[in-house]
Amino acid sequence: MTPRAWLKARAVELGAAMCTAGVLIAGLGIGVPFLRARIPETFLYAFCCVTAVLLRAVLDLGVRGVVVAARRVTPGHIVIPALSRYPAG
């Protein structure tokens, strides 16, 4: 996945999370009864929607960075000693 495609995908996810959080907060502002009955849970869910997307992006970038770093490290030559015909004494 190219960096541009990755950024576009994360932007779509973040936009969806922000939209969900906005709908929940707007519902509180309008006075939707089932949201007003659960005000703390509504704010918590709105916060978690956005935080989950951001956390996923950070973890994804971290894993991608480790993979890129691991691919750049060239393994040293592995020396396998020849088997001796005589047992060590």
MMTF fields as JSON, N, C-alpha, C and O atoms, coordinates in Angstrom:
{
  "mmtfVersion": "1.0.0",
  "mmtfProducer": "UNKNOWN",
  "numBonds": 355,
  "numAtoms": 356,
  "numGroups": 89,
  "numChains": 1,
  "numModels": 1,
  "chainsPerModel": [1],
  "groupsPerChain": [89],
  "chainIdList": ["A"],
  "bondAtomList": [4, 2, 8, 6, 12, 10, 16, 14, 20, 18, 24, 22, 28, 26, 32, 30, 36, 34, 40, 38, 44, 42, 48, 46, 52, 50, 56, 54, 60, 58, 64, 62, 68, 66, 72, 70, 76, 74, 80, 78, 84, 82, 88, 86, 92, 90, 96, 94, 100, 98, 104, 102, 108, 106, 112, 110, 116, 114, 120, 118, 124, 122, 128, 126, 132, 130, 136, 134, 140, 138, 144, 142, 148, 146, 152, 150, 156, 154, 160, 158, 164, 162, 168, 166, 172, 170, 176, 174, 180, 178, 184, 182, 188, 186, 192, 190, 196, 194, 200, 198, 204, 202, 208, 206, 212, 210, 216, 214, 220, 218, 224, 222, 228, 226, 232, 230, 236, 234, 240, 238, 244, 242, 248, 246, 252, 250, 256, 254, 260, 258, 264, 262, 268, 266, 272, 270, 276, 274, 280, 278, 284, 282, 288, 286, 292, 290, 296, 294, 300, 298, 304, 302, 308, 306, 312, 310, 316, 314, 320, 318, 324, 322, 328, 326, 332, 330, 336, 334, 340, 338, 344, 342, 348, 346, 352, 350],
  "bondOrderList": [1, 1, 1, 1, 1, 1, 1, 1, 1, 1, 1, 1, 1, 1, 1, 1, 1, 1, 1, 1, 1, 1, 1, 1, 1, 1, 1, 1, 1, 1, 1, 1, 1, 1, 1, 1, 1, 1, 1, 1, 1, 1, 1, 1, 1, 1, 1, 1, 1, 1, 1, 1, 1, 1, 1, 1, 1, 1, 1, 1, 1, 1, 1, 1, 1, 1, 1, 1, 1, 1, 1, 1, 1, 1, 1, 1, 1, 1, 1, 1, 1, 1, 1, 1, 1, 1, 1, 1],
  "groupList": [{"groupName": "MET", "atomNameList": ["N", "CA", "C", "O"], "elementList": ["N", "C", "C", "O"], "formalChargeList": [0, 0, 0, 0], "bondAtomList": [1, 0, 2, 1, 3, 2], "bondOrderList": [1, 1, 2], "singleLetterCode": "M", "chemCompType": "L-PEPTIDE LINKING"}, {"groupName": "THR", "atomNameList": ["N", "CA", "C", "O"], "elementList": ["N", "C", "C", "O"], "formalChargeList": [0, 0, 0, 0], "bondAtomList": [1, 0, 2, 1, 3, 2], "bondOrderList": [1, 1, 2], "singleLetterCode": "T", "chemCompType": "L-PEPTIDE LINKING"}, {"groupName": "PRO", "atomNameList": ["N", "CA", "C", "O"], "elementList": ["N", "C", "C", "O"], "formalChargeList": [0, 0, 0, 0], "bondAtomList": [1, 0, 2, 1, 3, 2], "bondOrderList": [1, 1, 2], "singleLetterCode": "P", "chemCompType": "L-PEPTIDE LINKING"}, {"groupName": "ARG", "atomNameList": ["N", "CA", "C", "O"], "elementList": ["N", "C", "C", "O"], "formalChargeList": [0, 0, 0, 0], "bondAtomList": [1, 0, 2, 1, 3, 2], "bondOrderList": [1, 1, 2], "singleLetterCode": "R", "chemCompType": "L-PEPTIDE LINKING"}, {"groupName": "ALA", "atomNameList": ["N", "CA", "C", "O"], "elementList": ["N", "C", "C", "O"], "formalChargeList": [0, 0, 0, 0], "bondAtomList": [1, 0, 2, 1, 3, 2], "bondOrderList": [1, 1, 2], "singleLetterCode": "A", "chemCompType": "L-PEPTIDE LINKING"}, {"groupName": "TRP", "atomNameList": ["N", "CA", "C", "O"], "elementList": ["N", "C", "C", "O"], "formalChargeList": [0, 0, 0, 0], "bondAtomList": [1, 0, 2, 1, 3, 2], "bondOrderList": [1, 1, 2], "singleLetterCode": "W", "chemCompType": "L-PEPTIDE LINKING"}, {"groupName": "LEU", "atomNameList": ["N", "CA", "C", "O"], "elementList": ["N", "C", "C", "O"], "formalChargeList": [0, 0, 0, 0], "bondAtomList": [1, 0, 2, 1, 3, 2], "bondOrderList": [1, 1, 2], "singleLetterCode": "L", "chemCompType": "L-PEPTIDE LINKING"}, {"groupName": "LYS", "atomNameList": ["N", "CA", "C", "O"], "elementList": ["N", "C", "C", "O"], "formalChargeList": [0, 0, 0, 0], "bondAtomList": [1, 0, 2, 1, 3, 2], "bondOrderList": [1, 1, 2], "singleLetterCode": "K", "chemCompType": "L-PEPTIDE LINKING"}, {"groupName": "VAL", "atomNameList": ["N", "CA", "C", "O"], "elementList": ["N", "C", "C", "O"], "formalChargeList": [0, 0, 0, 0], "bondAtomList": [1, 0, 2, 1, 3, 2], "bondOrderList": [1, 1, 2], "singleLetterCode": "V", "chemCompType": "L-PEPTIDE LINKING"}, {"groupName": "GLU", "atomNameList": ["N", "CA", "C", "O"], "elementList": ["N", "C", "C", "O"], "formalChargeList": [0, 0, 0, 0], "bondAtomList": [1, 0, 2, 1, 3, 2], "bondOrderList": [1, 1, 2], "singleLetterCode": "E", "chemCompType": "L-PEPTIDE LINKING"}, {"groupName": "GLY", "atomNameList": ["N", "CA", "C", "O"], "elementList": ["N", "C", "C", "O"], "formalChargeList": [0, 0, 0, 0], "bondAtomList": [1, 0, 2, 1, 3, 2], "bondOrderList": [1, 1, 2], "singleLetterCode": "G", "chemCompType": "PEPTIDE LINKING"}, {"groupName": "CYS", "atomNameList": ["N", "CA", "C", "O"], "elementList": ["N", "C", "C", "O"], "formalChargeList": [0, 0, 0, 0], "bondAtomList": [1, 0, 2, 1, 3, 2], "bondOrderList": [1, 1, 2], "singleLetterCode": "C", "chemCompType": "L-PEPTIDE LINKING"}, {"groupName": "ILE", "atomNameList": ["N", "CA", "C", "O"], "elementList": ["N", "C", "C", "O"], "formalChargeList": [0, 0, 0, 0], "bondAtomList": [1, 0, 2, 1, 3, 2], "bondOrderList": [1, 1, 2], "singleLetterCode": "I", "chemCompType": "L-PEPTIDE LINKING"}, {"groupName": "PHE", "atomNameList": ["N", "CA", "C", "O"], "elementList": ["N", "C", "C", "O"], "formalChargeList": [0, 0, 0, 0], "bondAtomList": [1, 0, 2, 1, 3, 2], "bondOrderList": [1, 1, 2], "singleLetterCode": "F", "chemCompType": "L-PEPTIDE LINKING"}, {"groupName": "TYR", "atomNameList": ["N", "CA", "C", "O"], "elementList": ["N", "C", "C", "O"], "formalChargeList": [0, 0, 0, 0], "bondAtomList": [1, 0, 2, 1, 3, 2], "bondOrderList": [1, 1, 2], "singleLetterCode": "Y", "chemCompType": "L-PEPTIDE LINKING"}, {"groupName": "ASP", "atomNameList": ["N", "CA", "C", "O"], "elementList": ["N", "C", "C", "O"], "formalChargeList": [0, 0, 0, 0], "bondAtomList": [1, 0, 2, 1, 3, 2], "bondOrderList": [1, 1, 2], "singleLetterCode": "D", "chemCompType": "L-PEPTIDE LINKING"}, {"groupName": "HIS", "atomNameList": ["N", "CA", "C", "O"], "elementList": ["N", "C", "C", "O"], "formalChargeList": [0, 0, 0, 0], "bondAtomList": [1, 0, 2, 1, 3, 2], "bondOrderList": [1, 1, 2], "singleLetterCode": "H", "chemCompType": "L-PEPTIDE LINKING"}, {"groupName": "SER", "atomNameList": ["N", "CA", "C", "O"], "elementList": ["N", "C", "C", "O"], "formalChargeList": [0, 0, 0, 0], "bondAtomList": [1, 0, 2, 1, 3, 2], "bondOrderList": [1, 1, 2], "singleLetterCode": "S", "chemCompType": "L-PEPTIDE LINKING"}],
  "groupTypeList": [0, 1, 2, 3, 4, 5, 6, 7, 4, 3, 4, 8, 9, 6, 10, 4, 4, 0, 11, 1, 4, 10, 8, 6, 12, 4, 10, 6, 10, 12, 10, 8, 2, 13, 6, 3, 4, 3, 12, 2, 9, 1, 13, 6, 14, 4, 13, 11, 11, 8, 1, 4, 8, 6, 6, 3, 4, 8, 6, 15, 6, 10, 8, 3, 10, 8, 8, 8, 4, 4, 3, 3, 8, 1, 2, 10, 16, 12, 8, 12, 2, 4, 6, 17, 3, 14, 2, 4, 10],
  "groupIdList": [1, 2, 3, 4, 5, 6, 7, 8, 9, 10, 11, 12, 13, 14, 15, 16, 17, 18, 19, 20, 21, 22, 23, 24, 25, 26, 27, 28, 29, 30, 31, 32, 33, 34, 35, 36, 37, 38, 39, 40, 41, 42, 43, 44, 45, 46, 47, 48, 49, 50, 51, 52, 53, 54, 55, 56, 57, 58, 59, 60, 61, 62, 63, 64, 65, 66, 67, 68, 69, 70, 71, 72, 73, 74, 75, 76, 77, 78, 79, 80, 81, 82, 83, 84, 85, 86, 87, 88, 89],
  "secStructList": [7, 7, 2, 2, 2, 2, 2, 2, 2, 2, 2, 2, 2, 2, 2, 2, 2, 2, 2, 2, 2, 2, 2, 2, 2, 2, 2, 2, 2, 2, 6, 7, 2, 2, 2, 2, 6, 6, 2, 2, 2, 2, 2, 2, 2, 2, 2, 2, 2, 2, 2, 2, 2, 2, 2, 2, 2, 2, 2, 2, 2, 2, 2, 2, 2, 2, 2, 2, 2, 2, 2, 2, 1, 7, 7, 7, 7, 7, 7, 7, 7, 7, 7, 7, 1, 1, 7, 7, 7],
  "xCoordList": [0.852, 0.0, 0.899, 1.829, 0.601, 1.396, 1.042, -0.048, 1.959, 1.651, 0.408, -0.362, 0.225, -0.942, -2.245, -3.219, -2.258, -3.446, -3.699, -4.845, -2.602, -2.743, -3.346, -4.256, -2.837, -3.366, -4.831, -5.631, -5.176, -6.559, -7.484, -8.569, -7.051, -7.859, -8.022, -9.117, -6.946, -7.048, -7.9, -8.603, -7.856, -8.686, -10.165, -11.004, -10.478, -11.873, -12.333, -13.438, -11.487, -11.841, -12.023, -12.981, -11.104, -11.196, -12.434, -13.105, -12.741, -13.951, -15.209, -16.126, -15.259, -16.422, -16.55, -17.652, -15.42, -15.45, -15.875, -16.651, -15.368, -15.757, -17.239, -17.918, -17.733, -19.152, -20.013, -21.023, -19.611, -20.348, -20.352, -21.392, -19.179, -19.094, -19.937, -20.6, -19.917, -20.719, -22.206, -22.95, -22.644, -24.065, -24.478, -25.55, -23.631, -23.952, -24.03, -24.973, -23.057, -23.046, -24.207, -24.838, -24.485, -25.625, -26.936, -27.856, -27.011, -28.206, -28.411, -29.543, -27.314, -27.429, -27.908, -28.757, -27.365, -27.746, -29.211, -29.879, -29.706, -31.116, -32.033, -33.16, -31.522, -32.327, -32.964, -34.065, -32.299, -32.813, -32.903, -31.912, -34.092, -34.311, -33.369, -32.834, -33.157, -32.315, -30.842, -30.084, -30.417, -29.051, -28.938, -27.937, -29.97, -29.951, -29.964, -29.441, -30.565, -30.595, -29.221, -28.955, -28.359, -27.023, -25.947, -25.154, -25.913, -24.979, -23.514, -22.744, -23.096, -21.678, -21.277, -20.194, -22.163, -21.846, -21.769, -20.96, -22.6, -22.595, -21.278, -20.68, -20.821, -19.538, -18.392, -17.466, -18.458, -17.409, -17.355, -16.267, -18.494, -18.516, -18.001, -17.257, -18.394, -17.913, -16.392, -15.712, -15.868, -14.425, -13.716, -12.672, -14.291, -13.662, -13.667, -12.739, -14.688, -14.735, -13.518, -12.845, -13.253, -12.141, -10.803, -9.869, -10.703, -9.454, -9.069, -7.889, -10.04, -9.736, -9.123, -8.183, -9.636, -9.084, -7.659, -6.775, -7.437, -6.096, -5.116, -3.975, -5.547, -4.685, -4.346, -3.208, -5.323, -5.071, -4.044, -3.17, -4.151, -3.199, -1.79, -0.822, -1.674, -0.359, 0.239, 1.418, -0.57, -0.069, 0.307, 1.324, -0.499, -0.215, 1.091, 1.907, 1.281, 2.541, 3.734, 4.801, 3.55, 4.628, 5.022, 6.209, 4.041, 4.326, 4.978, 5.933, 4.461, 5.065, 6.51, 7.366, 6.785, 8.156, 9.088, 10.23, 8.602, 9.414, 9.682, 10.797, 8.674, 8.853, 9.86, 10.725, 9.752, 10.699, 12.109, 13.06, 12.258, 13.58, 14.131, 15.327, 13.277, 13.735, 14.172, 15.099, 13.52, 13.904, 15.218, 15.936, 15.529, 16.77, 17.99, 19.105, 17.789, 18.903, 19.285, 18.48, 20.495, 20.94, 21.518, 22.347, 21.093, 21.617, 23.092, 23.523, 23.844, 25.253, 25.399, 24.437, 26.593, 26.828, 26.816, 27.472, 26.083, 26.009, 27.082, 27.106, 27.954, 29.031, 28.659, 28.483, 28.546, 28.255, 29.534, 30.043, 30.062, 31.322, 31.122, 30.063, 32.159, 32.102, 32.059, 32.664, 31.347, 31.286, 32.632, 33.21, 33.094, 34.349, 34.113, 33.092, 35.064, 34.943, 35.347, 35.087, 35.991, 36.476, 35.705, 35.585, 35.184, 34.448, 35.356, 36.529, 34.787, 35.576, 35.821, 34.91, 37.031, 37.438, 37.375, 37.752],
  "yCoordList": [-1.174, 0.0, 1.237, 1.354, 2.123, 3.344, 4.28, 4.189, 5.172, 6.112, 6.965, 7.273, 7.334, 8.147, 7.367, 7.913, 6.096, 5.255, 5.016, 4.995, 4.835, 4.627, 5.864, 5.754, 7.04, 8.285, 8.49, 8.95, 8.15, 8.298, 7.38, 7.791, 6.133, 5.187, 5.655, 5.576, 6.14, 6.628, 7.885, 8.091, 8.724, 9.929, 9.568, 10.206, 8.548, 8.1, 7.554, 7.857, 6.745, 6.205, 7.327, 7.325, 8.275, 9.385, 10.226, 10.664, 10.456, 11.204, 10.503, 11.147, 9.194, 8.434, 8.49, 8.628, 8.383, 8.455, 9.844, 9.97, 10.873, 12.239, 12.484, 13.172, 11.929, 12.065, 11.371, 11.918, 10.172, 9.446, 10.236, 10.392, 10.735, 11.521, 12.789, 13.181, 13.426, 14.635, 14.366, 15.156, 13.252, 12.891, 12.653, 13.084, 11.972, 11.719, 13.02, 13.226, 13.882, 15.144, 16.037, 16.703, 16.049, 16.831, 16.28, 17.036, 14.977, 14.363, 14.799, 15.005, 14.94, 15.462, 16.908, 17.301, 17.689, 19.1, 19.282, 20.181, 18.427, 18.505, 18.033, 18.505, 17.092, 16.595, 15.247, 14.98, 14.391, 13.04, 12.308, 12.208, 11.795, 11.23, 10.092, 10.096, 9.122, 7.989, 8.38, 7.696, 9.46, 9.95, 10.785, 10.707, 11.589, 12.414, 11.554, 11.951, 10.365, 9.461, 8.853, 8.364, 8.888, 8.287, 9.284, 8.98, 10.43, 11.489, 11.05, 11.228, 10.483, 10.09, 9.036, 9.103, 8.063, 7.013, 7.577, 7.124, 8.556, 9.164, 9.893, 9.743, 10.682, 11.364, 10.361, 10.524, 9.329, 8.311, 7.6, 7.378, 7.243, 6.571, 7.482, 7.039, 8.748, 9.698, 9.839, 9.871, 9.921, 10.029, 8.756, 8.822, 7.605, 6.334, 6.093, 5.48, 6.561, 6.405, 7.057, 6.454, 8.268, 9.021, 8.468, 8.321, 8.165, 7.667, 6.319, 6.064, 5.462, 4.142, 4.271, 3.547, 5.174, 5.371, 5.905, 5.447, 6.87, 7.429, 6.398, 6.324, 5.607, 4.571, 3.516, 3.052, 3.136, 2.155, 2.688, 1.949, 3.956, 4.558, 4.566, 4.271, 4.899, 4.927, 3.521, 3.336, 2.533, 1.158, 0.656, -0.018, 0.978, 0.554, 1.167, 0.486, 2.45, 3.098, 2.485, 2.311, 2.16, 1.531, 0.182, -0.114, -0.632, -1.955, -1.809, -2.516, -0.895, -0.677, -0.196, -0.592, 0.649, 1.111, -0.011, -0.074, -0.903, -2.049, -2.97, -3.467, -3.199, -4.069, -3.462, -4.166, -2.157, -1.499, -1.577, -1.852, -1.34, -1.413, -2.835, -3.025, -3.829, -5.218, -5.619, -6.412, -5.084, -5.412, -4.747, -5.251, -3.63, -2.92, -3.563, -3.431, -4.248, -4.898, -6.137, -7.051, -6.149, -7.318, -8.341, -8.005, -9.563, -10.576, -10.849, -10.853, -11.075, -11.4, -12.797, -13.563, -13.117, -14.448, -15.456, -15.27, -16.493, -17.54, -18.569, -19.124, -18.808, -19.767, -21.04, -21.062, -22.094, -23.393, -24.201, -24.466, -24.597, -25.345, -26.714, -27.332, -27.153, -28.48, -29.533, -29.37, -30.606, -31.687, -32.412, -32.722, -32.662, -33.359, -34.862, -35.387, -35.526, -36.987, -37.639, -38.822, -36.855, -37.405, -36.765, -35.541, -37.579, -37.004, -36.202, -36.526, -35.157, -34.341, -35.164, -35.783, -35.157, -36.05, -35.772, -36.61],
  "zCoordList": [0.0, 0.0, 0.0, 0.797, -0.887, -0.979, 0.178, 0.743, 0.526, 1.607, 1.318, 2.227, 0.078, -0.276, -0.06, 0.459, -0.458, -0.266, 1.223, 1.673, 1.988, 3.429, 4.086, 4.908, 3.723, 4.29, 3.908, 4.723, 2.681, 2.249, 3.045, 3.455, 3.262, 4.041, 5.485, 6.042, 6.091, 7.476, 7.548, 8.538, 6.53, 6.509, 6.425, 7.061, 5.641, 5.553, 6.898, 7.347, 7.548, 8.865, 9.885, 10.658, 9.88, 10.831, 10.553, 11.487, 9.288, 8.946, 9.423, 9.932, 9.262, 9.727, 11.249, 11.78, 11.944, 13.403, 13.882, 14.829, 13.227, 13.602, 13.312, 14.075, 12.223, 11.888, 12.945, 13.387, 13.341, 14.381, 15.682, 16.321, 16.07, 17.301, 17.185, 18.145, 16.028, 15.814, 15.906, 16.487, 15.334, 15.414, 16.867, 17.289, 17.622, 19.031, 19.83, 20.595, 19.657, 20.397, 19.942, 20.763, 18.64, 18.145, 18.695, 19.007, 18.809, 19.402, 20.834, 21.273, 21.564, 22.933, 22.911, 23.712, 21.999, 21.906, 21.543, 22.053, 20.66, 20.256, 21.376, 21.521, 22.164, 23.278, 23.008, 23.492, 22.247, 21.987, 23.325, 24.048, 23.654, 24.993, 25.385, 26.494, 24.498, 24.909, 25.022, 25.709, 24.365, 24.544, 25.814, 26.525, 26.1, 27.319, 28.562, 29.603, 28.461, 29.617, 29.886, 30.984, 28.886, 29.006, 28.567, 27.676, 29.16, 28.758, 28.904, 27.96, 30.052, 30.156, 29.123, 28.542, 28.901, 27.925, 26.512, 25.702, 26.219, 24.885, 24.633, 23.567, 25.608, 25.452, 25.382, 24.588, 26.21, 26.201, 24.856, 24.324, 24.301, 23.013, 21.902, 21.027, 21.938, 20.93, 21.011, 19.985, 22.223, 22.429, 21.957, 21.308, 22.289, 21.926, 20.421, 19.895, 19.724, 18.264, 17.617, 16.781, 18.007, 17.413, 17.91, 17.123, 19.195, 19.762, 19.17, 18.933, 18.93, 18.358, 16.973, 16.643, 16.168, 14.824, 14.913, 14.189, 15.795, 15.944, 16.494, 16.037, 17.465, 18.03, 16.988, 16.921, 16.179, 15.124, 14.126, 13.673, 13.789, 12.851, 13.44, 12.739, 14.715, 15.366, 15.414, 15.111, 15.794, 15.85, 14.461, 14.296, 13.478, 12.113, 11.616, 10.994, 11.892, 11.495, 12.218, 11.63, 13.489, 14.252, 13.685, 13.546, 13.357, 12.789, 11.419, 11.099, 10.62, 9.302, 9.432, 8.641, 10.415, 10.632, 11.036, 10.58, 11.895, 12.31, 11.127, 10.967, 10.302, 9.126, 8.158, 7.637, 7.915, 7.01, 7.587, 6.855, 8.881, 9.509, 9.458, 9.238, 9.657, 9.617, 8.213, 8.054, 7.212, 5.832, 5.435, 4.571, 6.058, 5.722, 6.37, 5.864, 7.468, 8.16, 7.356, 7.175, 6.891, 6.13, 7.093, 7.939, 6.968, 7.882, 7.588, 6.435, 8.649, 8.48, 7.912, 7.857, 7.497, 6.961, 8.095, 9.12, 7.902, 8.906, 8.567, 7.469, 9.516, 9.3, 10.027, 11.245, 9.25, 9.84, 9.769, 8.68, 10.926, 10.894, 10.252, 10.362, 9.59, 8.979, 10.067, 11.126, 9.806, 10.783, 10.807, 9.765, 11.976, 12.128, 12.005, 12.449, 11.401, 11.316, 12.61, 12.832, 13.475, 14.727, 15.87, 15.93, 16.773, 17.9, 18.822, 19.011, 19.385, 20.311, 21.56, 22.109, 21.983, 22.992, 24.359, 25.178]
}
